[in-house]
């Protein structure tokens, strides 16, 4: 990588504050919420697999590339199980986070429910300085790797047209005051999220979802709004980190395909020509990914 391109990449990293995004937030975050909240594991009937690929700043070599994999399954006795995997690659840094989710459902009146969740996982991080040819003589830059186990907790609430969530997916931080590394759990993040829908007619639905991430050094919010017409949802997403995007989802039987095109909302960033593409594929197994129905007793 030449020196000019390296300077540009480092400038972008500072501008977008990547340190606050080591637990990355998707534009379509509502499609794979158990990435940040284990209480979403098993919140739908049957099982569901989700795969997302997010490519940032596609016009720049070695820009961030992220892949996400989630699995969620409703089990017997009010139990839900899930798996989440996050793979990050940015310039000379690579990280992989793996976690297993467990949830327990509490049934409420009017078909509402609360799920309590716990997440157990590990973070793997490597820094490969082989491509830093201009810095080969700098003793402060060297290869590095780490492995860190972690735990997370979360609570979620569901009713017919509303859901809410609060979670801390990683309770332990590996951040050091003098560290320059973008470690997967550099900060302890608190997530608050909610979403809802409004049926306009039999074929038209308005949907909106919001998530807010807070830690000691930064706060980020994402809001998306969608219009659903039959098997198609489309709308827009806005991030307080100065990003704006367009979303679209298409449902084909047990498959749901989503795409987001995202650009910076500030003129200075737009002139850099950096764009982001996010593609999501979800597959429902069993009962078609429908929301869990509250179990009825024999007396009812």
Backbone bond lengths (Angstrom), bond angles and torsions (degrees), N, CA, C in turn:
res aa  C-N    CA-C-N  psi(-1)  N-CA   C-N-CA  omega(-1)  CA-C   N-CA-C  phi
1 X - - - 1.477 - - 1.519 108.68 -
2 X 1.360 118.47 128.30 1.453 119.78 -178.75 1.524 110.93 -75.17
3 X 1.310 115.67 166.30 1.464 120.71 -171.88 1.519 112.18 -66.99
4 X 1.351 118.18 -37.89 1.465 120.88 -179.73 1.520 111.25 -62.64
5 X 1.331 116.35 -44.89 1.465 120.40 179.95 1.517 110.76 -66.09
6 X 1.328 117.05 -38.01 1.455 120.48 178.12 1.521 111.12 -61.21
7 X 1.328 116.96 -43.53 1.468 121.06 179.17 1.518 110.36 -62.22
8 X 1.341 117.14 -41.26 1.457 120.96 179.60 1.524 111.00 -63.32
9 X 1.328 117.07 -44.20 1.468 120.64 179.90 1.516 110.92 -63.55
10 X 1.323 117.28 -43.57 1.467 120.36 179.73 1.521 111.02 -65.55
11 X 1.341 116.99 -35.65 1.469 120.13 175.79 1.523 110.93 -62.49
12 X 1.332 116.09 -44.56 1.458 119.68 179.17 1.517 111.25 -63.71
13 X 1.318 116.97 -38.45 1.460 119.94 178.97 1.520 110.93 -61.34
14 X 1.328 115.96 -40.15 1.464 119.11 178.36 1.526 111.01 -70.19
15 X 1.334 115.52 -39.64 1.471 119.67 -176.54 1.522 111.71 -64.68
16 X 1.304 116.53 -39.68 1.462 120.29 -177.76 1.521 112.85 -92.87
17 X 1.325 117.52 0.34 1.456 122.60 175.71 1.530 111.09 52.88
18 X 1.329 115.46 63.55 1.451 120.19 -177.56 1.519 113.00 -63.15
19 X 1.315 117.56 -23.02 1.454 118.76 179.11 1.518 111.39 -61.05
20 X 1.305 116.77 -28.30 1.463 119.71 -179.84 1.513 112.13 -86.62
21 X 1.340 117.49 -0.04 1.451 119.40 -175.71 1.516 111.56 -122.05
22 X 1.323 118.27 27.22 1.446 119.43 177.39 1.518 111.53 -72.19
23 X 1.324 118.51 -21.05 1.457 121.76 160.86 1.527 104.56 -100.17
24 X 1.326 117.69 88.07 1.468 120.48 -167.77 1.519 112.87 -67.49
25 X 1.330 115.34 145.85 1.454 122.45 177.90 1.520 109.20 -105.09
26 X 1.319 115.87 127.27 1.448 121.28 177.08 1.530 110.40 -80.94
27 X 1.314 116.50 152.04 1.462 119.80 172.07 1.532 109.81 -63.94
28 X 1.333 115.74 -40.14 1.468 121.45 175.94 1.529 109.28 -97.02
29 X 1.313 116.15 52.27 1.467 121.82 -174.73 1.523 112.35 -59.54
30 X 1.346 116.97 -30.66 1.455 120.39 -175.03 1.522 112.84 -68.09
31 X 1.339 117.72 -14.49 1.458 120.54 -178.92 1.525 112.65 -81.85
32 X 1.343 117.32 -18.81 1.462 120.73 -178.48 1.533 109.40 -141.74
33 X 1.315 115.37 60.11 1.459 120.19 -175.21 1.523 113.79 -68.85
34 X 1.344 118.91 -22.01 1.462 116.73 179.58 1.526 112.72 -72.98
35 X 1.355 117.67 -0.51 1.465 119.80 167.46 1.522 110.76 -62.54
36 X 1.342 116.57 -35.01 1.460 120.51 -176.65 1.524 112.92 -115.89
37 X 1.340 117.89 -10.87 1.465 119.99 -179.36 1.523 109.95 -140.41
38 X 1.337 117.96 111.29 1.474 119.94 -179.85 1.516 112.95 -66.02
39 X 1.336 118.26 -16.29 1.458 121.11 179.59 1.521 112.44 -73.37
40 X 1.340 118.38 -0.23 1.457 121.56 173.22 1.524 111.79 -92.71
41 X 1.314 117.67 -6.51 1.463 120.47 177.44 1.523 109.39 -66.74
42 X 1.326 117.19 122.49 1.445 121.52 179.00 1.510 114.71 74.91
43 X 1.336 118.84 21.60 1.465 119.47 -178.59 1.527 112.34 -81.59
44 X 1.334 117.14 -7.07 1.457 121.83 173.68 1.523 109.47 -116.65
45 X 1.327 115.98 155.48 1.448 120.16 176.57 1.523 110.25 -65.74
46 X 1.316 116.05 145.91 1.454 120.23 -179.66 1.519 111.22 75.69
47 X 1.323 115.35 -148.97 1.464 121.55 -178.33 1.522 109.85 -130.33
48 X 1.330 115.58 157.73 1.466 120.54 -179.04 1.517 109.94 -145.71
49 X 1.320 116.44 137.21 1.460 123.74 176.10 1.525 108.21 -114.93
50 X 1.323 117.05 132.59 1.460 121.49 178.84 1.519 111.30 -126.42
51 X 1.322 116.46 135.41 1.468 122.46 177.74 1.522 108.14 -130.66
52 X 1.329 116.18 129.80 1.469 120.78 179.20 1.519 109.66 -132.68
53 X 1.318 116.27 137.86 1.462 122.59 172.93 1.522 108.06 -119.92
54 X 1.314 116.61 125.38 1.465 122.09 -178.99 1.523 108.75 -123.41
55 X 1.320 116.43 116.59 1.462 122.57 179.15 1.520 109.11 -113.86
56 X 1.335 116.09 112.57 1.461 121.23 -178.67 1.522 111.04 -94.11
57 X 1.334 115.31 148.50 1.463 122.46 172.84 1.535 110.61 51.16
58 X 1.323 116.89 55.94 1.455 121.65 -169.50 1.522 113.18 -61.97
59 X 1.328 118.63 -17.33 1.462 120.83 -179.65 1.521 112.73 -84.05
60 X 1.335 117.37 -1.42 1.464 121.37 -175.31 1.522 109.86 -115.12
61 X 1.309 116.11 131.95 1.460 121.44 178.26 1.538 110.53 -65.14
62 X 1.338 115.56 140.27 1.473 122.25 178.10 1.522 113.08 61.32
63 X 1.314 117.07 26.72 1.469 121.11 175.30 1.532 108.91 -72.94
64 X 1.337 117.77 168.32 1.467 120.43 -176.42 1.527 113.14 -59.55
65 X 1.327 116.11 134.33 1.461 123.95 174.34 1.523 106.86 -127.83
66 X 1.337 115.94 127.85 1.454 119.79 -175.88 1.520 110.47 -134.33
67 X 1.326 115.74 137.40 1.450 121.75 176.07 1.530 108.30 -126.04
68 X 1.339 114.92 142.87 1.456 121.19 -177.00 1.527 109.19 -131.04
69 X 1.311 115.90 137.81 1.461 121.61 176.45 1.516 108.48 -134.02
70 X 1.330 117.10 129.03 1.460 120.99 176.32 1.518 109.85 -132.51
71 X 1.318 115.01 149.22 1.455 122.34 173.73 1.520 107.46 -136.09
72 X 1.322 116.53 131.11 1.458 122.15 -178.83 1.524 108.65 -133.58
73 X 1.347 115.89 135.96 1.454 119.26 -176.68 1.521 110.59 -144.69
74 X 1.331 116.03 129.59 1.460 121.76 173.05 1.529 108.55 -80.94
75 X 1.343 116.44 128.15 1.454 120.93 -179.74 1.527 109.77 -115.14
76 X 1.314 116.88 -178.94 1.460 121.04 179.69 1.525 111.07 -73.57
77 X 1.337 115.54 165.70 1.464 122.72 175.18 1.525 113.15 60.35
78 X 1.345 116.56 37.24 1.475 122.67 175.17 1.528 113.92 66.24
79 X 1.307 116.83 21.45 1.466 121.05 -176.34 1.526 110.21 -103.98
80 X 1.327 116.33 141.61 1.452 122.55 173.63 1.516 110.48 -124.32
81 X 1.324 116.77 142.73 1.463 122.18 179.15 1.525 109.56 -124.93
82 X 1.316 115.64 149.26 1.461 119.15 179.91 1.520 111.91 -154.52
83 X 1.319 115.00 164.11 1.466 123.43 175.84 1.522 107.58 -135.88
84 X 1.309 116.97 140.25 1.462 120.94 175.32 1.523 110.06 -136.85
85 X 1.338 115.15 135.78 1.464 121.74 179.37 1.520 108.12 -132.44
86 X 1.322 116.78 131.59 1.460 122.73 178.00 1.526 108.55 -126.08
87 X 1.322 116.62 126.15 1.461 121.66 177.76 1.525 108.60 -118.73
88 X 1.337 115.94 125.88 1.470 122.71 -179.40 1.528 110.31 -119.93
89 X 1.306 115.98 138.96 1.466 120.67 171.99 1.513 108.05 -139.55
90 X 1.335 116.59 122.70 1.457 122.06 178.57 1.516 109.23 -142.57
91 X 1.333 116.36 110.53 1.451 122.83 178.21 1.526 109.63 57.33
92 X 1.334 119.20 -110.39 1.467 121.35 -177.55 1.529 112.27 -100.22
93 X 1.336 116.65 5.94 1.451 120.38 -177.29 1.526 111.23 -107.66
94 X 1.340 115.59 140.59 1.451 122.14 174.65 1.528 108.56 -135.84
95 X 1.322 115.82 140.48 1.460 119.26 176.13 1.516 109.39 -146.93
96 X 1.324 115.60 148.86 1.450 122.60 176.69 1.520 108.73 -135.99
97 X 1.326 116.09 130.18 1.456 121.66 177.25 1.524 108.75 -117.12
98 X 1.323 115.56 132.08 1.465 121.55 179.53 1.520 108.45 -128.44
99 X 1.341 116.37 136.12 1.464 119.41 -178.59 1.523 110.31 -148.05
100 X 1.325 114.67 150.06 1.460 123.25 173.60 1.520 107.93 -112.08
101 X 1.337 117.11 132.42 1.459 122.25 -176.59 1.529 110.95 -110.20
102 X 1.322 114.77 143.77 1.467 121.89 176.12 1.526 107.72 -134.00
103 X 1.336 116.82 133.61 1.465 120.31 178.90 1.519 110.29 -134.66
104 X 1.329 114.34 157.20 1.463 121.24 176.32 1.522 108.30 -132.80
105 X 1.346 116.34 130.93 1.453 122.13 -173.91 1.518 111.78 -97.42
106 X 1.339 115.48 134.24 1.460 123.19 173.00 1.521 108.09 -113.60
107 X 1.334 117.20 119.49 1.461 121.48 -178.06 1.520 110.73 -83.52
108 X 1.346 115.64 137.01 1.453 122.77 179.48 1.528 109.83 -117.89
109 X 1.316 115.87 179.65 1.466 120.83 178.46 1.526 110.71 -70.33
110 X 1.321 116.38 159.79 1.470 123.13 176.75 1.525 112.62 59.11
111 X 1.322 116.61 36.43 1.469 123.11 177.11 1.527 113.58 61.90
112 X 1.323 117.38 19.58 1.467 120.58 175.24 1.530 109.16 -87.51
113 X 1.315 116.65 163.77 1.454 120.92 -178.85 1.526 110.94 -156.96
114 X 1.319 114.99 154.28 1.453 123.31 174.30 1.522 107.71 -120.80
115 X 1.319 116.56 135.25 1.458 121.48 175.64 1.526 108.87 -116.57
116 X 1.324 115.92 134.00 1.459 123.98 175.58 1.521 108.24 -107.35
117 X 1.325 116.73 131.82 1.460 118.78 -174.61 1.506 114.14 -133.01
118 X 1.335 115.37 154.35 1.454 122.63 174.54 1.523 108.42 -135.60
119 X 1.308 116.58 141.56 1.465 123.13 -176.52 1.527 108.72 -122.85
120 X 1.327 116.86 132.03 1.461 122.18 176.19 1.522 108.34 -126.86
121 X 1.334 116.77 127.35 1.458 118.69 -176.93 1.505 113.13 -162.37
122 X 1.323 114.62 -170.08 1.460 121.15 -178.07 1.522 109.63 -143.58
123 X 1.326 115.43 152.84 1.460 123.32 176.20 1.524 109.09 -115.25
124 X 1.332 115.77 131.89 1.459 121.59 175.44 1.529 107.76 -115.63
125 X 1.327 116.36 131.43 1.466 120.39 -175.89 1.527 109.72 -135.90
126 X 1.357 116.15 137.42 1.459 120.82 174.64 1.529 109.52 -137.08
127 X 1.317 115.30 143.01 1.464 123.37 174.17 1.517 107.07 -121.84
128 X 1.334 116.16 113.98 1.462 122.19 -178.35 1.521 108.54 -109.83
129 X 1.321 116.53 110.58 1.465 121.14 -175.21 1.526 112.58 -90.86
130 X 1.329 117.57 13.71 1.464 120.25 -176.79 1.511 113.82 -59.92
131 X 1.359 117.54 -31.79 1.470 120.64 -178.90 1.520 113.47 -85.95
132 X 1.339 117.75 -3.78 1.466 120.41 -178.97 1.522 109.63 -87.49
133 X 1.319 116.70 66.23 1.466 120.77 -175.61 1.519 112.24 -65.48
134 X 1.327 117.57 -30.60 1.466 120.56 -179.10 1.512 112.54 -76.99
135 X 1.354 116.73 -8.73 1.453 119.64 -177.13 1.527 111.57 -122.80
136 X 1.322 116.70 22.97 1.465 120.98 -175.22 1.525 112.59 -63.67
137 X 1.336 118.04 -22.84 1.468 120.90 -177.93 1.520 112.77 -98.03
138 X 1.310 117.17 4.96 1.465 120.57 -179.07 1.522 109.42 -86.95
139 X 1.344 118.64 111.85 1.472 120.33 -178.33 1.524 112.92 -68.20
140 X 1.328 117.88 -15.47 1.467 120.34 -178.99 1.515 113.77 -81.74
141 X 1.351 117.47 -7.71 1.458 121.41 -179.68 1.521 108.30 -119.10
142 X 1.312 117.02 113.68 1.456 121.62 -177.80 1.523 109.75 -146.15
143 X 1.327 116.32 164.76 1.454 121.25 178.30 1.523 110.65 -60.54
144 X 1.327 114.78 146.64 1.459 119.80 -176.02 1.517 109.05 -151.40
145 X 1.332 116.99 144.42 1.462 121.20 174.42 1.518 108.80 -146.27
146 X 1.335 115.43 153.15 1.465 119.15 179.76 1.517 109.91 -152.17
147 X 1.333 114.83 157.14 1.456 123.24 175.85 1.520 106.94 -136.28
148 X 1.334 116.83 123.37 1.449 120.83 -177.18 1.525 111.35 -134.56
149 X 1.334 118.74 118.94 1.470 120.53 171.89 1.523 110.49 -75.51
150 X 1.319 116.71 157.80 1.457 119.86 -178.06 1.525 110.33 -155.25
151 X 1.331 115.23 165.13 1.455 123.12 176.99 1.521 109.55 -132.19
152 X 1.335 116.27 150.50 1.448 120.66 177.21 1.518 110.91 -142.56
153 X 1.330 116.17 161.01 1.467 121.41 -179.72 1.522 109.12 -137.73
154 X 1.345 115.29 158.46 1.453 119.21 178.29 1.514 112.12 -165.12
155 X 1.336 115.09 158.96 1.460 122.96 176.14 1.522 107.53 -134.02
156 X 1.336 116.47 139.32 1.461 120.44 177.06 1.523 109.91 -135.29
157 X 1.319 115.54 151.71 1.467 122.72 179.69 1.518 108.69 -128.59
158 X 1.337 116.62 137.28 1.453 121.38 -179.83 1.525 109.87 -133.78
159 X 1.323 115.66 134.37 1.457 122.39 167.18 1.523 106.70 -129.58
160 X 1.308 117.46 -171.40 1.464 119.63 -173.79 1.523 112.64 -60.96
161 X 1.327 118.65 -40.75 1.463 121.43 -174.83 1.527 113.56 -125.36
162 X 1.334 117.89 14.33 1.460 120.55 -175.45 1.522 110.25 -146.88
163 X 1.347 116.15 142.34 1.450 121.13 170.59 1.530 109.22 -137.83
164 X 1.332 116.30 150.05 1.459 122.53 178.73 1.521 109.27 -139.56
165 X 1.323 116.06 154.79 1.457 120.24 -173.88 1.525 110.61 -151.08
166 X 1.329 115.65 142.35 1.464 122.52 170.25 1.526 107.37 -141.37
167 X 1.325 116.46 133.70 1.468 118.69 -174.91 1.513 112.08 -159.62
168 X 1.321 114.28 156.96 1.465 123.65 168.72 1.529 105.25 -131.24
169 X 1.331 118.39 95.41 1.467 120.71 -173.23 1.525 114.68 -69.35
170 X 1.340 117.20 -20.31 1.466 120.60 177.28 1.523 108.27 -136.76
171 X 1.331 115.32 112.00 1.458 120.82 -175.64 1.520 113.22 -83.37
172 X 1.326 117.66 -16.55 1.462 121.20 -175.41 1.520 110.13 -118.99
173 X 1.313 116.72 133.08 1.453 122.86 -178.28 1.522 110.15 -102.20
174 X 1.349 115.87 143.39 1.460 120.26 173.29 1.519 110.92 -109.91
175 X 1.333 115.68 20.24 1.462 120.79 -179.85 1.525 110.73 -78.47
176 X 1.332 116.02 135.75 1.453 122.31 173.19 1.524 108.46 -116.05
177 X 1.319 115.97 146.64 1.464 120.08 -174.85 1.519 113.07 -58.99
178 X 1.341 116.66 -31.04 1.462 119.24 -177.08 1.531 111.87 -102.48
179 X 1.330 117.57 13.42 1.462 120.16 -176.45 1.522 110.62 -85.71
180 X 1.335 116.71 136.98 1.457 121.81 174.00 1.524 110.90 -100.70
181 X 1.325 117.93 -1.46 1.452 121.98 -174.62 1.525 111.11 -78.75
182 X 1.335 116.07 145.32 1.455 121.89 178.27 1.521 108.58 -95.97
183 X 1.318 117.35 66.82 1.452 122.54 -175.40 1.523 111.04 -67.70
184 X 1.363 117.59 151.06 1.462 120.18 -176.21 1.514 113.92 -57.43
185 X 1.326 118.56 -33.88 1.464 120.82 179.57 1.523 110.42 -118.10
186 X 1.354 115.23 49.30 1.460 120.01 -178.76 1.519 111.92 -63.01
187 X 1.332 116.73 -29.25 1.452 120.50 -178.16 1.521 109.87 -134.46
188 X 1.328 115.71 151.72 1.457 121.23 173.13 1.520 107.47 -87.19
189 X 1.331 116.36 117.07 1.454 121.58 -173.95 1.521 111.69 -107.37
190 X 1.323 115.66 135.04 1.451 122.95 172.40 1.526 108.46 -103.08
191 X 1.343 116.01 129.91 1.458 121.35 -179.48 1.526 110.33 -114.56
192 X 1.328 115.22 129.96 1.455 122.47 172.06 1.526 107.09 -121.55
193 X 1.332 117.05 130.98 1.466 119.42 -176.64 1.512 110.13 -148.40
194 X 1.323 114.77 154.15 1.457 120.83 174.55 1.516 109.11 -158.44
195 X 1.320 115.02 159.62 1.450 120.38 178.97 1.514 110.43 -157.62
196 X 1.316 115.64 161.09 1.453 119.46 -179.77 1.514 111.40 -159.49
197 X 1.318 115.17 169.77 1.454 120.44 177.98 1.518 109.84 -141.55
198 X 1.321 114.89 154.70 1.462 122.12 179.64 1.521 108.08 -134.00
199 X 1.322 116.12 119.74 1.464 120.75 179.55 1.524 110.10 -81.42
200 X 1.337 116.42 115.89 1.456 122.20 178.39 1.523 110.46 -84.19
201 X 1.318 115.95 -40.03 1.463 122.18 177.32 1.520 107.42 -154.00
202 X 1.316 117.07 -172.33 1.462 120.27 179.51 1.518 112.34 -64.98
203 X 1.319 117.60 -23.53 1.463 120.77 -175.30 1.526 114.47 -116.25
204 X 1.329 118.18 -7.56 1.463 121.19 -175.18 1.525 109.99 -123.66
205 X 1.341 115.68 130.21 1.462 122.14 -179.45 1.519 109.76 -135.96
206 X 1.320 116.73 137.62 1.466 122.15 172.68 1.517 108.67 -99.52
207 X 1.336 116.22 133.42 1.457 121.33 -177.59 1.527 109.38 -132.19
208 X 1.324 116.26 146.36 1.455 120.77 176.67 1.527 109.35 -148.82
209 X 1.350 116.37 143.36 1.457 122.16 -179.52 1.525 109.46 -139.65
210 X 1.316 115.74 142.67 1.466 121.07 -178.52 1.525 109.37 -137.95
211 X 1.326 116.14 139.57 1.461 121.30 174.86 1.521 108.73 -137.47
212 X 1.325 115.00 144.09 1.468 121.76 -178.88 1.521 108.24 -132.30
213 X 1.325 115.87 125.45 1.458 121.72 179.13 1.521 109.48 -112.95
214 X 1.322 116.67 130.89 1.464 121.05 -177.29 1.523 110.22 -132.13
215 X 1.342 115.45 136.53 1.460 121.48 170.70 1.522 108.55 -145.94
216 X 1.326 117.48 -172.30 1.466 121.22 -171.62 1.516 113.25 -67.47
217 X 1.345 117.52 -23.37 1.462 118.28 -173.36 1.522 113.82 -116.59
218 X 1.339 117.62 -9.89 1.457 116.85 -175.89 1.524 110.59 -162.05
219 X 1.349 116.03 155.92 1.458 123.36 175.77 1.525 108.29 -133.43
220 X 1.324 116.27 135.00 1.461 121.34 -178.61 1.516 108.57 -134.08
221 X 1.329 116.66 136.41 1.459 122.40 175.10 1.508 111.27 -124.75
222 X 1.329 116.63 145.92 1.463 122.22 177.77 1.522 108.35 -131.86
223 X 1.313 116.14 131.53 1.456 122.19 178.01 1.521 108.92 -127.67
224 X 1.328 116.75 127.93 1.457 118.73 172.55 1.519 109.99 -125.81
225 X 1.311 116.09 150.88 1.462 123.32 179.94 1.518 107.76 -134.48
226 X 1.344 115.67 133.07 1.455 121.05 -174.10 1.519 111.02 -133.15
227 X 1.306 114.52 149.11 1.465 121.85 171.17 1.522 107.11 -113.13
228 X 1.327 116.50 124.41 1.450 120.72 179.03 1.517 111.10 -103.67
229 X 1.331 115.70 124.43 1.463 121.88 176.51 1.522 107.21 -125.40
230 X 1.327 115.80 108.03 1.459 121.60 -175.98 1.536 109.62 56.03
231 X 1.325 118.79 -117.77 1.467 121.60 -175.20 1.526 112.63 -97.25
232 X 1.337 118.41 14.61 1.459 121.51 -177.91 1.523 110.02 -123.80
233 X 1.340 116.40 131.38 1.463 123.07 172.01 1.524 108.31 -117.15
234 X 1.324 117.32 136.69 1.459 120.01 177.20 1.527 108.81 -147.30
235 X 1.338 115.65 151.00 1.456 119.15 -179.07 1.513 111.69 175.85
236 X 1.330 115.67 -153.29 1.465 121.56 -174.18 1.519 110.19 -134.21
237 X 1.330 115.26 160.19 1.460 122.11 177.90 1.522 108.44 -134.69
238 X 1.338 115.66 141.82 1.469 121.17 177.30 1.519 109.04 -129.67
239 X 1.340 116.14 135.36 1.456 122.48 176.95 1.525 108.97 -115.74
240 X 1.321 116.26 138.95 1.462 119.81 178.70 1.524 112.35 -69.35
241 X 1.328 117.16 -9.48 1.461 121.46 174.11 1.529 111.18 -83.12
242 X 1.349 116.22 22.93 1.463 123.49 175.85 1.525 112.82 69.35
243 X 1.323 116.42 45.52 1.460 121.39 174.67 1.527 109.47 -127.51
244 X 1.320 114.79 148.04 1.458 121.39 178.39 1.520 107.95 -138.31
245 X 1.342 116.94 143.16 1.453 118.92 -178.44 1.509 112.87 -150.98
246 X 1.337 115.24 168.48 1.448 123.78 176.04 1.516 109.04 -115.72
247 X 1.342 116.78 137.41 1.456 123.14 -175.88 1.522 110.66 -119.41
248 X 1.335 115.57 148.45 1.459 120.61 173.17 1.522 108.91 -151.35
249 X 1.341 116.86 138.48 1.458 122.94 179.12 1.523 109.08 -131.83
250 X 1.335 115.09 140.34 1.457 121.51 -179.45 1.530 108.48 -128.64
251 X 1.311 116.59 125.85 1.456 121.04 -179.90 1.516 110.42 -102.95
252 X 1.339 115.59 125.13 1.454 122.84 178.56 1.522 108.02 -126.47
253 X 1.323 116.34 98.10 1.464 122.55 -176.50 1.524 109.15 54.66
254 X 1.336 118.73 -115.63 1.464 121.24 -177.47 1.525 113.21 -91.68
255 X 1.329 116.97 9.63 1.459 121.16 -179.65 1.526 110.04 -111.92
256 X 1.336 115.41 143.57 1.449 121.68 175.37 1.521 107.91 -131.58
257 X 1.322 116.78 117.93 1.461 122.19 -177.06 1.528 108.99 -110.37
258 X 1.337 116.28 129.28 1.453 120.49 -178.86 1.517 112.53 -127.69
259 X 1.335 115.71 151.41 1.464 120.96 178.47 1.522 109.33 -142.78
260 X 1.331 116.03 140.08 1.459 122.07 175.56 1.519 109.74 -131.99
261 X 1.322 115.37 132.37 1.465 122.57 174.13 1.524 106.87 -111.77
262 X 1.328 115.94 120.15 1.467 120.62 -170.56 1.525 110.79 -124.75
263 X 1.330 115.89 138.79 1.465 121.69 178.10 1.525 108.74 -136.60
264 X 1.330 118.05 157.10 1.468 120.16 173.80 1.521 110.35 -65.78
265 X 1.316 116.07 144.80 1.465 119.85 179.93 1.520 112.69 -89.68
266 X 1.336 118.58 -12.96 1.464 120.84 178.85 1.521 110.56 -88.60
267 X 1.314 116.94 146.25 1.465 121.84 -178.06 1.519 110.87 -63.06
268 X 1.337 117.79 -40.02 1.460 120.56 -178.16 1.518 111.24 -60.25
269 X 1.348 116.79 -42.38 1.458 119.84 -178.52 1.520 111.43 -74.90
270 X 1.336 116.65 -35.82 1.457 120.32 179.77 1.520 111.07 -59.64
271 X 1.329 117.07 -37.10 1.459 121.22 -179.25 1.527 112.58 -65.60
272 X 1.339 117.81 -18.97 1.457 120.66 177.94 1.529 111.67 -76.80
273 X 1.333 117.17 -12.91 1.452 120.48 177.84 1.509 114.29 73.65
274 X 1.340 118.40 25.08 1.454 121.08 -178.65 1.525 109.68 -91.12
275 X 1.314 115.15 127.67 1.458 122.10 -179.35 1.523 108.48 -131.50
276 X 1.334 115.75 157.21 1.460 121.32 -178.52 1.519 109.50 -129.03
277 X 1.334 115.24 137.02 1.462 121.89 176.58 1.528 108.89 -117.86
278 X 1.324 115.74 134.76 1.459 121.47 179.86 1.522 109.04 -132.32
279 X 1.324 116.81 121.05 1.459 122.31 -178.44 1.523 109.01 -120.13
280 X 1.330 116.22 131.91 1.463 122.00 -177.62 1.519 110.41 -126.54
281 X 1.316 115.76 137.15 1.460 122.23 173.94 1.517 108.72 -129.16
282 X 1.325 116.79 125.25 1.460 121.95 176.40 1.518 109.78 -122.45
283 X 1.337 115.33 139.58 1.454 120.81 178.90 1.526 109.06 -128.01
284 X 1.323 116.62 125.89 1.455 122.39 179.89 1.525 109.96 -95.89
285 X 1.316 115.52 138.41 1.460 122.36 -179.53 1.526 108.02 -125.91
286 X 1.305 117.51 137.59 1.459 119.60 178.13 1.509 110.61 96.42
287 X 1.341 116.54 -109.54 1.458 121.42 -176.19 1.521 113.34 -92.74
288 X 1.314 116.09 23.12 1.468 119.03 172.56 1.509 115.31 74.20
289 X 1.339 118.15 20.18 1.449 120.69 176.47 1.503 114.47 69.55
290 X 1.347 118.32 24.30 1.453 120.54 178.79 1.524 109.97 -76.18
291 X 1.345 118.90 150.43 1.460 121.08 177.95 1.517 111.54 -57.28
292 X 1.317 116.19 146.52 1.453 121.84 -178.94 1.519 110.45 -62.52
293 X 1.294 116.80 134.88 1.456 121.65 173.27 1.511 108.89 -92.12
294 X 1.342 116.09 142.72 1.445 120.30 178.88 1.515 109.05 -66.78
295 X 1.321 117.01 130.86 1.453 121.09 -178.95 1.512 110.77 -69.22
296 X 1.333 117.32 140.01 1.441 122.57 179.85 1.525 110.32 -103.44
297 X 1.309 116.43 142.51 1.454 120.91 179.05 1.524 110.02 -80.82
298 X 1.325 115.91 167.35 1.453 120.04 -179.42 1.520 110.92 -64.48
299 X 1.325 118.62 -30.60 1.443 121.27 -179.47 1.533 111.69 -65.55
300 X 1.341 116.84 -29.76 1.460 120.88 179.12 1.523 110.38 -75.46
